[in-house]
Amino acid sequence: MESVEIVEGIMLVIGIILALVGSIMILINAFKENLLWGFGGLIVPFVLPIYTFCHWDKNKHWFGVWFSGFLFYIGALIFFAEEGVFRLHPMAG
């Protein structure tokens, strides 16, 4: 395993952790606001982003955490794709 692959893997893990922490903290804020916001954020796909932007003053920090995780994740995927890590089998070409 090359050091580049290790760095890419670390970027991927950091991105997932940051995005997960940001999402969970926004969800906790939604439950603090109202149970309907919280359960809606768990069940309905677009409720949590709507809640985030409707209550921006409470969630801007956690949105930044989520977004930085998203950027780490996407950056790692781009680097993985450039290195050809996504090949299904070594003999596939």
C-alpha positions, 0 to 999 in steps of 0.5 A, spaced: 500 500 500 502 506 497 503 512 502 498 516 497 493 511 498 493 511 506 492 519 505 486 518 501 483 513 506 485 518 512 481 523 508 475 519 506 474 517 514 475 524 516 470 526 511 465 521 513 466 523 521 465 530 520 459 529 515 456 525 520 458 529 526 455 535 523 448 532 521 447 529 528 448 535 531 443 539 526 439 533 528 440 534 535 438 542 534 432 540 530 429 535 536 431 541 541 427 546 537 421 541 536 419 534 536 416 534 529 422 537 526 427 532 529 422 526 527 421 529 520 429 530 519 429 523 521 424 520 516 423 525 511 429 526 506 429 534 505 426 536 512 433 537 515 436 541 510 430 546 510 430 546 518 438 548 517 436 554 513 430 556 516 434 556 523 441 558 520 443 562 526 443 555 530 446 551 525 451 555 521 457 552 525 454 545 524 453 546 517 460 548 516 462 542 519 458 538 515 460 541 509 468 541 510 466 533 511 463 533 505 469 536 501 474 532 504 469 526 502 469 528 495 476 530 495 478 523 497 473 520 492 476 524 486 483 522 488 481 515 488 478 515 481 484 518 479 489 513 482 484 507 479 482 504 485 475 503 483 477 498 479 473 491 480 478 486 479 486 487 477 485 483 471 479 487 468 484 492 465 
